Amino acid sequence: MDPYEKLKADIIKSIALPEAALETPPQITGADLALPCFSLAKKFKKPPAAIARELAEKAKPRGLISRIEATGPYLNFFADWESLGNLLLNEILAKKEGFGSGKMKEKIMVEFAHPNTHKAFHIGHIRNIALGESLSRLLEKSGYKVVRTNYQGDIGPHVAKCLWGLLHLGKTPPAKDKGIWLGEIYAEANQKISDNPKREEEVREINKKLYAGDPSLRKLWKQTRKWSLDYFESVYKDFGSKFDRLYFESEVEAPGIKLAKTLLNKGVAKKSEGAIVMDLKKWDLGVYVLLTQDQTPLYSVKDFVLASLQDKEFHPSRIIHVVGTEQILHFRQLFKSLELTNPVVAKKENHLPYELVNLKSGKISSREGRVITYDSMKKEILAHAIKETKKHSPNAPAKTAESVALGGIKYDMIKQSPEKTIMFDWEQALSFEGNAAPYLQYTHARACSILRKAKPGKCDARHLKEEKELLLMRKLLTFPGTVQAAARDLRPHYIANYAYQLASLFNDFYQAIPVIGSPQEKARLALVQAVQLTLGNSLKILGITAPEKM
C-alpha cells in the first residue's frame, strides 16, 4: 500500500466510517486531508457542521493521523509527518522510476497520429501525437498494457491531387526530405486545381485510374507513399512513439465495400437514392452513408472494418481513438452502428476528442495551403531554443537545445485539457520561468546539480519541519493518486499540472532553504532526490526529456 492509501486507510479507521470521500483542503487550513460532511447530512439527518463536530469528538487518531479537528462542515485530518515523511521518502527512494506505478491491468489500444500520406505533417497533427503518446505512457504507468496503433489515409482525393502535381508541375524531387517536399507539392497542386474545373476533372480521372489499378499510377503511388511514411517515422521518433501496428485506409477499402453490401443484404443497412446507408434517425444521429451512389466507400464503412480488424488482431479491453472534435458526430454514428451490428466490439470503443491548434493567423489548414508544417515549426523553435538555452546555460551541450525545443512543443500541446483550443506561442513554450517545459527541465537539472555535490544518507523526516518542506512532501504524496486519476479520466494534462506545481514548490524551497552544509543536510538531500525522481517520472509520462545538466 502506498503512503497516500495508508493515510486514507488510517483516516477511515480513525472516524469509524466504512468509506469517506476525502479531498485536499486549502493550504491555509494546515490540514493534509479533509472530509466534507455535506453528503452525510441526509444519512445522519443533521447539519453538516454538527456532523463534523460529532465525528471529531468521537474520533480516535490512529496510525499516520496525529489529530482530527472540525472546521465548519469539514472534518480536517493532520498527519504525523515524522512517520508519514519517512514512509513516503523511503518509498520514493526505493522505487525510484517505479514510484507511482499502478498494478497490472488489462490491455488498451490507443490509436493516434493519423497523418495522411502525400500531405504535410502540420502543427494540428502535433497535438494529436503529443496527446496520444502521453496518454499511452500514462496508461502504462497506471498499469495497463498499451497497444499503440496509427490509422493513416493513404488513398483518396488528396493523394490524387498530389499525384496530379507530380505529373503536371514539372518539379524534380530533392535528394532528401522527399516526404516534406510532397507536402509542398500537394499544397501547390491544391491551389492550382481549385482555380480550374478542368483540372478537378483530371484529378478525378487520376483517382479513378488509381482505384482501377493503373500500373504506372500505382507505381508512382507506392513510391511516393513510402516517402511520406519514411518522413513520418522521423517525426514519430521525435515524440518517442513506436507503433505496434500501422493501419492504412487502402487495406480496409475493399473489405468495406463487401461489408456494406453484406449489411444491405441482411437488412441492417438500406438503399437511399442509390447509396447504402445506416438509418440512425431513430437515435437523432441522422443517416450514416457507407457507400455512395457510385459505390465509393466512405471512411464510415472503412472504420467499421477497422474496428473489427483491431479487435481481432489485438483483443484489447478498450480502444481509444484520439481524433479531433470535428469527428464527434462521426464516432457517435459509428459506435451506434457497431452497437447494432457488432455489440461486443462496440462496448470497447471510445473517442477522445481534442480541439484545434490556432496561431495568431487563425486555424491551421493544409487544405488551403496556409499550413505551419512540423518541419518549419521545429526549425524555428529550435533556433529560438538555442538562444534561450545559451542565456541560461552558456555551457550546455548542443543536444540540450533540441530537448528544450521538443519539450516546449510537447508540453504546450499537453498542458491544457483536450477540449480547449490551443493558441500556440513559441515564447511561452520556451519559457524558463513559467508554465513551460524548459522551466520543468531546468528544475530537474537543478535538483540533479544539488545531488552531484552530496549524496543522501539515511532519511529522517523528523528534521523536515519547515513549511516549504512539508508542502513538498504533501505534493509528493499525491503523485500515485494523480496518475490513477489522470488514467481514469484520460487526461494527461493532470500530470502536466502536477509537474508544474511540484517544480514551483521545489524552486520556492530551493530559494529559501539551504541544503548542502545545513544541520538537516541528509534529510533535505533525501527530499531533493524524491522531488528529482518524481519530477523525472512526470516528464517521462509527458514524453519530455529530463536533463541532468542544463
Residue pairs with C-beta under 8 A, 6 or more apart in sequence:
1 9
2 91
2 480
3 64
3 84
3 87
3 88
3 91
3 477
4 477
4 478
4 480
4 481
5 480
6 63
6 64
6 87
7 32
7 33
7 64
7 65
7 79
7 84
7 477
8 20
8 22
8 33
9 63
10 62
10 63
10 64
10 65
11 20
11 22
11 33
11 35
11 65
11 77
12 18
12 19
12 20
13 62
13 63
14 59
14 60
14 61
14 62
14 63
14 65
14 68
14 77
15 35
15 55
15 58
15 59
15 68
15 75
16 58
16 59
17 55
20 35
21 35
21 36
21 39
22 33
22 34
22 35
22 77
23 33
23 34
23 35
23 36
24 32
24 33
24 34
24 478
25 31
25 32
25 33
25 34
25 74
25 76
27 471
29 71
29 76
30 78
31 69
31 76
31 77
31 78
32 77
32 78
32 79
32 474
32 477
33 76
33 77
33 79
34 74
34 75
34 76
34 77
35 52
35 55
35 74
35 75
35 77
36 48
36 73
36 74
37 48
37 49
37 51
37 52
37 55
37 73
37 74
37 75
38 48
38 73
40 48
40 51
41 47
41 48
41 51
44 51
46 54
47 73
48 72
48 73
49 70
49 72
49 73
51 73
52 70
52 71
52 72
52 73
52 74
52 75
53 70
55 68
55 70
55 75
56 68
56 69
56 70
56 75
59 68
59 75
61 67
61 68
63 83
64 79
64 80
64 83
64 84
64 87
65 77
65 78
65 79
65 80
66 78
66 79
66 80
66 81
67 78
68 75
68 76
68 77
68 78
69 75
69 76
69 78
70 76
81 461
81 464
81 470
81 473
82 461
82 462
83 461
84 461
84 473
84 477
85 461
85 462
85 464
85 473
86 459
86 460
86 461
88 461
88 473
88 476
88 477
88 530
89 459
89 461
89 473
89 476
89 526
89 527
89 530
90 459
91 99
92 99
92 476
92 529
92 530
92 533
92 534
93 456
93 459
93 526
93 529
93 530
93 533
95 101
96 533
97 533
97 536
97 537
97 540
99 479
99 480
99 533
99 534
99 537
100 141
100 479
100 480
100 482
100 483
100 534
100 537
101 141
101 142
101 143
101 483
102 141
102 142
102 143
102 480
102 483
102 484
102 487
103 143
104 143
104 145
105 142
105 143
105 144
105 145
106 144
106 145
106 316
106 317
106 318
107 144
107 145
107 146
107 147
107 314
107 315
107 316
107 317
108 139
108 144
108 145
108 146
108 147
108 316
108 317
108 318
108 319
108 320
109 146
109 147
109 148
109 149
109 310
109 314
109 316
109 318
109 319
109 320
110 132
110 135
110 136
110 139
110 146
110 147
110 148
110 149
110 320
110 322
111 132
111 149
111 150
111 151
111 247
111 310
111 319
111 320
111 321
111 322
112 128
112 129
112 131
112 132
112 133
112 135
112 136
112 148
112 150
112 321
112 322
113 125
113 128
113 129
113 132
113 150
113 152
113 232
113 236
113 241
113 243
114 125
114 128
114 150
114 151
114 152
114 153
114 322
114 323
115 121
115 125
115 152
115 153
115 228
115 232
116 152
116 153
116 154
116 156
116 158
117 152
117 153
117 154
117 159
117 182
117 224
117 225
117 228
117 229
117 232
118 154
118 158
118 159
118 161
118 162
118 163
118 182
118 183
118 186
118 224
118 225
118 228
119 158
119 162
119 182
119 183
119 186
119 228
119 366
120 180
120 183
120 184
120 186
120 187
120 366
120 371
120 373
120 374
121 179
121 183
121 231
121 232
121 235
121 373
121 374
121 375
122 364
122 366
122 371
122 372
122 373
122 374
123 357
123 359
123 364
123 372
123 373
123 374
123 377
123 424
124 324
124 356
124 357
124 364
125 374
126 357
126 374
126 377
126 409
126 413
127 354
127 357
127 413
127 422
128 322
128 323
128 324
128 354
129 235
129 236
129 239
129 241
130 239
130 409
130 410
130 413
130 414
130 543
131 322
131 352
131 354
131 413
131 414
131 418
131 492
132 148
132 241
132 322
133 148
133 239
133 240
133 241
133 543
134 410
134 414
134 492
134 495
134 541
134 542
134 543
135 320
135 322
135 352
135 490
135 492
136 146
136 148
136 241
137 540
137 541
137 542
137 543
138 483
138 486
138 487
138 492
138 495
138 541
139 146
139 487
140 146
141 483
141 487
141 537
141 541
142 483
142 484
142 486
142 487
144 487
147 244
147 245
147 314
147 316
148 241
148 242
148 243
148 244
148 245
149 243
149 244
149 245
149 246
149 247
149 310
149 314
150 243
150 245
150 246
150 247
151 247
151 248
151 249
151 306
152 229
152 232
152 246
152 247
152 248
152 249
153 249
154 225
154 228
154 248
154 249
154 250
155 210
155 211
155 248
155 249
155 250
155 253
156 207
156 249
157 203
157 207
158 186
159 207
159 210
159 221
160 203
160 204
160 206
160 207
160 210
161 186
161 189
161 190
161 193
161 203
162 182
162 185
162 186
162 189
162 224
163 206
163 210
163 217
163 220
163 221
163 224
164 189
164 193
164 199
164 202
164 203
164 206
165 171
165 185
165 186
165 188
165 189
165 192
166 185
166 220
166 224
167 206
168 189
168 202
169 185
169 188
169 189
169 192
171 185
173 181
173 227
174 181
177 231
177 375
178 224
178 227
178 230
178 231
179 227
179 228
179 229
179 230
179 231
179 232
180 231
180 373
180 375
181 227
182 224
182 227
182 228
183 366
183 371
183 373
186 366
187 366
187 369
187 371
188 369
190 367
190 368
190 369
191 369
192 199
193 199
193 200
193 203
194 200
206 217
209 217
210 217
210 218
210 221
229 246
235 374
236 242
236 243
238 378
238 406
239 406
239 410
239 543
240 543
244 314
245 313
245 314
247 306
247 309
247 310
249 299
249 302
252 302
252 305
252 306
252 309
253 297
253 302
255 305
256 290
256 297
256 301
256 302
256 304
256 305
257 291
257 295
257 297
257 301
259 290
259 301
259 304
259 305
260 269
260 276
260 290
260 291
260 297
260 301
261 276
261 291
263 269
263 276
263 278
263 290
263 341
264 270
264 271
264 276
268 278
268 340
268 341
269 276
269 277
269 278
269 290
270 276
270 277
270 279
271 277
272 279
272 287
273 293
274 292
274 293
275 289
275 290
275 291
275 292
275 293
276 289
276 290
276 291
277 287
277 288
277 289
277 290
278 287
278 288
278 290
278 333
278 337
278 340
279 287
280 286
280 287
280 288
280 333
280 336
280 337
281 287
283 336
285 329
285 332
285 333
285 336
286 329
286 333
288 300
288 333
288 334
288 337
289 298
289 300
290 297
290 298
290 300
290 301
290 304
291 297
291 298
291 301
292 298
299 330
300 330
300 333
300 334
300 337
303 330
303 334
304 334
304 337
304 338
304 341
307 319
307 334
307 338
307 342
307 345
307 349
308 342
308 345
310 316
310 319
311 319
311 344
311 345
311 348
316 348
317 348
318 348
318 350
319 348
319 349
319 350
320 350
320 351
320 352
320 490
321 331
321 349
321 350
321 351
321 352
322 352
322 354
323 331
323 351
323 352
323 353
323 354
324 353
324 354
324 355
324 356
325 353
325 354
325 355
325 356
325 419
327 351
327 353
328 351
328 353
331 349
331 351
331 353
334 349
335 346
335 349
335 351
338 345
338 346
338 349
339 346
350 490
352 418
352 490
353 418
353 419
354 418
354 419
355 418
355 419
355 420
355 421
355 422
356 363
356 364
356 421
356 422
357 364
357 413
357 421
357 422
357 424
358 364
358 421
358 422
358 423
358 424
359 372
359 423
359 424
360 423
361 370
364 370
364 371
364 372
365 371
377 409
378 405
378 406
378 409
380 426
381 405
381 408
381 409
381 426
381 429
381 430
382 401
382 402
382 405
384 405
384 426
384 427
384 430
385 401
385 402
385 404
385 405
385 408
385 430
385 438
386 401
388 404
388 430
388 432
388 438
389 396
389 400
389 401
389 404
389 438
389 550
390 396
391 432
392 432
392 442
392 550
393 400
393 549
393 550
396 549
396 550
397 549
400 547
400 549
400 550
403 441
403 544
403 545
403 547
404 430
404 437
404 438
404 441
405 430
406 544
406 545
407 437
407 438
407 440
407 441
407 539
407 544
407 545
408 426
408 429
408 430
408 436
408 437
408 438
409 429
410 437
410 542
410 543
410 544
411 429
411 436
411 437
411 440
411 496
411 542
411 544
412 422
412 424
412 425
412 428
412 429
412 436
412 437
413 422
414 492
414 493
414 496
414 542
415 435
415 493
415 496
415 497
415 500
416 422
416 493
417 491
417 493
418 491
418 493
428 434
428 436
429 436
429 437
430 436
430 438
431 438
431 439
432 438
432 439
432 442
433 439
435 500
437 544
439 500
439 503
440 499
440 500
440 503
440 535
440 538
440 539
440 544
441 539
441 544
441 545
441 546
441 547
441 550
442 550
443 503
443 506
443 507
443 535
444 503
444 532
444 535
444 536
444 539
444 546
444 547
444 548
445 547
445 548
445 549
445 550
446 506
446 507
446 510
447 506
447 528
447 529
447 531
447 532
447 535
448 532
448 547
448 548
448 549
449 549
450 515
450 516
450 525
450 528
451 525
451 528
451 529
451 532
453 516
454 516
454 521
454 525
455 525
456 522
456 525
456 526
456 528
456 529
457 522
457 525
457 526
458 522
459 522
459 523
459 526
460 522
460 523
461 473
461 523
462 523
463 519
463 520
463 522
463 523
463 524
464 470
464 473
464 520
464 523
464 524
464 527
466 513
468 505
468 508
468 509
468 512
468 513
469 509
469 513
469 524
469 527
471 505
471 508
471 509
472 502
472 505
472 506
472 509
472 527
472 531
473 527
475 498
475 501
475 502
475 505
476 502
476 530
476 531
476 534
478 498
479 498
479 534
479 537
479 538
482 494
482 495
482 498
483 495
483 541
485 491
485 494
486 492
486 493
486 494
486 495
492 541
492 542
495 538
495 541
495 542
496 538
496 542
498 538
499 535
499 538
499 539
499 542
502 531
502 534
502 535
502 538
503 535
506 531
506 535
509 527
513 524
515 521
515 524
515 525
515 528
518 524
535 546
536 546
539 545
539 546
540 546
